[in-house]
Structures are given as C-alpha cells and as structure tokens.
Amino acid sequence: MDMPRTIISVEGYDTCRPEDDIKSELINHFNSCGEVFNVIVREDPTSPNLDRRALVILLGEGAEEKALQLNGTDIGGWKALVKVEPEEEEEDEETQRYRSFLFDELTNDRRFWYGVTVRGYDTSLPADEVESALKGLFSSCGETTHVFVNTLDKLTNIYFHQKEGEASALDLCGSEVGGGFKIAVQRVATIFSNRPPPSPSGESESEIYFGYSIPDHMTELSGVIHDKVAAFKKQSISR
C-alpha cells in the first residue's frame, strides 16, 4: 500500500551556503515527520546562489501536520518558514502531451543507458569533491556521461557512454578511494538493466512486477521535468 505523500516548501536559509549543507539540515530537521523521500534545492537561474525555496517530499501518515508544527523553528541558526505545496491543478491536453514527451525523451536518453551505483566512500566530503574523486577512480572505464551524487542516500550514480565502461566499473568493486575507504559497486537501474517482463495476454499493463524499479535517472531528473512543465504552463497562459 502506498504511503501518503506530502510536499512542503521551506524558506529562510542563506542562499549563499552550499547546497549539501542545506539539504543535510532539512533532512535532519524533518525526519521526525515521516520518511524523507527527497529534498530538492535548486539553483537560482538569475544569480549564482541557490533558490530561496527548497522542497521536501515526505512520506507517511500525519507528515503534513507534523511538518507544519515545525514552522518558525530554528535550523542551525535560521528560522524555517514552512508551507504545504498545493496539489497541482489538472493539466490540459497540450501540457499532458508535453510532459509525456519529456518523460519519453528522458527515458530513452542515451546518456543513461549504462551505469553503476557506488557506495562506501567518505560521505562527509562535499558533493563536488566526491564527484572529482570518483571520476578519477573510474577514468580508466571510458567516457562518463553523467554523475549524480545523492547526498540523501549516501551514494553516487555514474553513467558511461559504452557498455564496456559499465563492465569495467563493476570490476573496481572493493577498490580503495579517499583515505582507505573501500567502495561497493553495482549496476544502477537503467532501461536495459531492469526491464519489466511483457504483460501476459489479458492482464493489465499497469501490473507491478517484483524486481523492477524505475530507472534511477528518472528520479534524479524529475525536478528538471517539473521545472520545464511549469515554464510551459506559464508560457501557455501568457499567450
């Protein structure tokens, strides 16, 4: 059974601070409200700083009420302004087609065909230092197409241009990086590594299959799709 989902917005932090610091503080502050599924802190497109508003996605019964009770509380020297994000309005057909196009384009994006998940490195390091260290370690595996450092789950997904790069990266499982930390490497969920079996005749296409998960990059870049759809809606209204 799916857990209820709540999306809250949080303001009040210094937008000049590192993104990882803000995420860490929000995770620690709101984990008493339910399961912290994701924290989204975007860059401000008009400045070199972060956007003034972060989104926290919570799972679980009563998460909304618990989160609202934290409005005005102190988080590491700043007071949190907490609001519940309203449910999205029903989209018109044109917006639905655009969203579907974006999902299809991202699903089949060649940059995310082959990749690995890496765990076990020093997670106290800033994301940019983690990315630099892992890129150096996996440089022998060929061209990388995308690196995503997940500070929430303490893992990094690295994608390669060729399938051989993925295979070479898996061979580096157990290697040491950054002061004696031994990494664990496994395949990341992609459209190739975990395709669901075809639906048997007469069964619903929406049936859930055990062992299948949504390709990781779809979750990683869900905020990008959200922003593009929001911009599309705004442009449509102004026509």
Disulfide bonds with the S-S distance in Angstrom:
none
